[in-house]
Amino acid sequence: MADDRAIPVLAADALRYRHRGNDRFELRLDRFELCAGELGACIGPSGSGKSTLLDLIAGRLVATGGSVRVAGTDPGRLNAAARRRFRLTRIGLMPQTLALIDHLTALENIMLVATVAGVRPVPVARAKAVAQRLGIQSLLRRRPPRLSQGERQRVALARALLLRPPLILCDEPTGNLDPERSRDAVELMRTAAAEHDAAVLMTTHDHGLLDAADRVVDLAAEAGAVR
């Protein structure tokens, strides 16, 4: 029997994207794959296209060439409404800001993705189970202002894992952490995703974290200004 983990969760092939009105930049990614349980790192200087790549994978942008597939689906081939639902249910998002809502409890923040996606019934038991696995079960009644940065990050990760997406996208997840906490955060993401048979792709400026990654894509080499 074939090992499902050997089938790429994320596959980019001859991917191209050029911003409208900017003829001097084109994102180029000839080939990149990520399988379940793997941690991928996307590096490159500011302006190299890291955020653009995440937006293409999440379906916020549509490629101008090639393809990007998540669990076999190319979000760019879906209509706008289908792309939004795909993003909510099949991709776990951890933005750099974490995007937690201050007036909601940690538990309500975790469940928010299910609420927005229209998942019924809202998986409260699942949310509590994920929170327990991440060590924040005692903090579920607290609101984000009463949580540390690391605790807020775990809430955001629990939210990303809630609907069991095959892919987690993390934008600069260690940007506000010291080196020791950065490594702990990366290991937490890797472990949590592997336990849920998900793959993780993170963008980072910290080259010291690259030895923790299974695969690395360097957009400074793959993409750049068109001259």
C-alpha positions as CSV (number, residue, x, y, z in Angstrom):
1,M,0.0,0.0,0.0
2,A,1.4,3.4,-0.9
3,D,2.4,5.7,1.9
4,D,0.1,8.8,1.8
5,R,2.9,10.8,3.3
6,A,4.9,10.4,0.1
7,I,2.2,12.2,-1.9
8,P,2.9,15.9,-1.9
9,V,0.5,18.0,0.1
10,L,1.9,21.1,-1.6
11,A,3.2,21.1,-5.2
12,A,4.3,24.1,-7.2
13,D,5.2,23.5,-10.8
14,A,6.6,26.3,-13.1
15,L,4.8,28.8,-10.9
16,R,4.8,32.4,-12.1
17,Y,3.2,35.6,-10.8
18,R,3.7,39.2,-12.0
19,H,2.1,42.0,-10.1
20,R,0.0,44.3,-12.3
21,G,1.7,47.6,-12.9
22,N,5.1,46.2,-11.8
23,D,7.1,44.9,-14.8
24,R,10.3,44.7,-12.9
25,F,9.3,41.8,-10.6
26,E,8.1,38.3,-11.3
27,L,7.9,35.5,-8.8
28,R,9.3,32.3,-10.3
29,L,9.3,28.9,-8.6
30,D,10.1,26.0,-11.0
31,R,9.4,23.2,-8.6
32,F,8.7,22.8,-4.9
33,E,7.0,20.0,-3.0
34,L,6.1,19.4,0.6
35,C,4.6,16.2,2.1
36,A,2.6,15.5,5.2
37,G,4.6,15.8,8.4
38,E,7.3,17.9,6.7
39,L,8.3,21.5,7.6
40,G,9.3,23.7,4.7
41,A,11.0,27.1,5.0
42,C,10.7,29.9,2.5
43,I,13.5,32.5,2.7
44,G,14.5,35.5,0.7
45,P,15.1,39.3,1.3
46,S,12.2,41.7,1.5
47,G,10.5,42.1,-1.8
48,S,11.6,38.6,-3.1
49,G,8.0,37.4,-3.0
50,K,7.6,35.4,0.2
51,S,4.2,36.9,1.0
52,T,3.1,36.6,-2.6
53,L,3.9,32.9,-2.6
54,L,1.7,32.4,0.5
55,D,-1.1,34.3,-1.1
56,L,-0.8,32.2,-4.3
57,I,-1.0,29.0,-2.2
58,A,-3.9,30.3,-0.2
59,G,-5.8,31.4,-3.3
60,R,-5.8,35.1,-2.5
61,L,-3.9,35.6,-5.7
62,V,-4.1,33.6,-9.0
63,A,-0.9,32.6,-10.7
64,T,-0.1,34.1,-14.1
65,G,1.7,30.9,-15.1
66,G,2.2,27.3,-14.0
67,S,0.3,25.8,-11.1
68,V,0.2,25.4,-7.3
69,R,-1.7,22.5,-5.8
70,V,-2.8,21.9,-2.2
71,A,-3.9,18.3,-1.6
72,G,-4.4,17.9,-5.4
73,T,-6.5,21.1,-5.8
74,D,-5.2,24.2,-7.6
75,P,-7.0,27.1,-5.8
76,G,-6.4,29.3,-8.8
77,R,-8.8,27.2,-10.8
78,L,-11.7,27.8,-8.4
79,N,-14.0,30.8,-8.4
80,A,-13.7,33.4,-5.7
81,A,-16.3,31.9,-3.4
82,A,-14.8,28.4,-3.7
83,R,-11.3,29.8,-3.1
84,R,-12.4,31.5,0.1
85,R,-14.0,28.3,1.4
86,F,-11.0,26.2,0.3
87,R,-8.7,28.6,2.2
88,L,-10.9,28.4,5.3
89,T,-11.3,24.7,5.4
90,R,-8.2,23.2,3.7
91,I,-5.4,25.6,4.7
92,G,-4.5,26.6,8.3
93,L,-3.3,30.2,8.4
94,M,-1.0,31.8,11.0
95,P,-0.4,35.4,9.9
96,Q,2.5,37.3,11.3
97,T,0.1,39.4,13.4
98,L,-1.6,36.2,14.6
99,A,-5.0,38.0,14.0
100,L,-6.5,37.2,17.3
101,I,-9.5,39.2,18.4
102,D,-9.0,40.9,21.7
103,H,-12.6,40.8,22.9
104,L,-13.0,37.0,22.3
105,T,-11.6,34.3,24.7
106,A,-8.9,32.0,23.5
107,L,-11.4,29.3,23.0
108,E,-13.6,31.6,20.9
109,N,-10.6,32.6,18.8
110,I,-9.7,29.0,18.2
111,M,-13.3,28.2,17.1
112,L,-13.6,31.4,14.9
113,V,-12.4,29.7,11.8
114,A,-15.2,27.1,12.0
115,T,-17.7,29.8,12.6
116,V,-16.6,31.9,9.6
117,A,-16.5,28.7,7.4
118,G,-20.0,27.8,8.5
119,V,-19.0,24.5,10.0
120,R,-21.9,23.1,12.0
121,P,-21.9,22.0,14.7
122,V,-18.9,24.1,15.8
123,P,-16.3,21.6,16.9
124,V,-16.0,22.7,20.5
125,A,-14.7,19.4,21.8
126,R,-12.1,19.3,19.0
127,A,-11.0,22.9,19.9
128,K,-10.5,21.9,23.5
129,A,-8.6,18.7,22.5
130,V,-6.2,20.7,20.3
131,A,-5.7,23.3,23.0
132,Q,-4.9,20.5,25.5
133,R,-2.3,19.0,23.1
134,L,-0.7,22.5,22.8
135,G,-0.7,23.0,26.5
136,I,-3.1,25.9,26.7
137,Q,-6.2,24.1,28.0
138,S,-6.0,26.2,31.3
139,L,-6.0,29.5,29.3
140,L,-9.1,29.0,27.2
141,R,-11.2,31.6,29.1
142,R,-8.6,34.3,28.9
143,R,-8.6,37.0,26.2
144,P,-5.5,37.7,24.1
145,P,-4.3,40.8,26.1
146,R,-3.9,38.5,29.1
147,L,-1.7,36.0,27.2
148,S,2.0,36.0,26.6
149,Q,3.3,36.1,23.0
150,G,4.1,32.4,23.1
151,E,0.6,31.6,24.5
152,R,-1.0,33.8,21.7
153,Q,1.0,31.9,19.2
154,R,-0.3,28.6,20.5
155,V,-3.9,29.9,20.3
156,A,-3.3,30.9,16.6
157,L,-1.7,27.4,15.9
158,A,-4.7,25.7,17.5
159,R,-7.0,27.7,15.3
160,A,-5.0,26.8,12.3
161,L,-5.2,23.1,13.2
162,L,-8.9,23.0,14.2
163,L,-10.4,21.9,10.9
164,R,-7.7,19.3,10.2
165,P,-6.3,21.1,7.1
166,P,-3.6,19.3,5.1
167,L,-1.4,22.4,5.0
168,I,-0.4,25.1,7.5
169,L,1.0,28.4,6.3
170,C,2.9,30.5,8.8
171,D,4.1,34.0,7.9
172,E,7.2,34.9,10.0
173,P,6.1,32.9,13.0
174,T,9.3,33.6,15.0
175,G,9.6,37.3,14.1
176,N,8.9,38.5,17.6
177,L,10.7,35.7,19.5
178,D,14.2,35.3,20.8
179,P,16.4,32.5,19.4
180,E,15.6,29.9,22.0
181,R,11.8,30.6,21.8
182,S,12.0,30.6,18.0
183,R,13.4,27.1,18.0
184,D,10.8,26.0,20.5
185,A,8.0,27.5,18.3
186,V,9.3,25.8,15.2
187,E,9.5,22.5,16.9
188,L,6.0,22.9,18.3
189,M,4.7,23.6,14.8
190,R,6.5,20.6,13.3
191,T,5.3,18.2,16.0
192,A,1.7,19.4,16.0
193,A,1.4,19.3,12.2
194,A,3.0,15.8,12.0
195,E,0.5,14.6,14.6
196,H,-2.3,15.9,12.4
197,D,-0.8,14.6,9.1
198,A,-0.3,18.2,7.9
199,A,2.6,19.9,6.2
200,V,3.9,23.3,7.4
201,L,5.4,26.0,5.2
202,M,6.8,29.0,7.0
203,T,8.4,32.2,5.7
204,T,11.4,33.4,7.7
205,H,14.3,35.8,7.7
206,D,16.1,33.7,10.3
207,H,18.6,31.5,8.5
208,G,19.5,29.9,11.9
209,L,16.2,28.0,11.7
210,L,16.8,26.4,8.3
211,D,18.5,23.3,9.8
212,A,15.1,22.5,11.4
213,A,13.4,22.5,7.9
214,D,13.0,19.4,5.7
215,R,12.9,21.5,2.6
216,V,13.9,25.1,1.8
217,V,13.0,27.3,-1.0
218,D,15.2,30.4,-1.5
219,L,13.3,33.0,-3.5
220,A,16.5,35.1,-3.9
221,A,17.6,32.3,-6.2
222,E,14.2,31.3,-7.6
223,A,12.7,34.7,-8.2
224,G,13.7,38.3,-8.5
225,A,13.7,41.5,-10.4
226,V,13.2,41.1,-14.2
227,R,16.0,43.0,-15.8
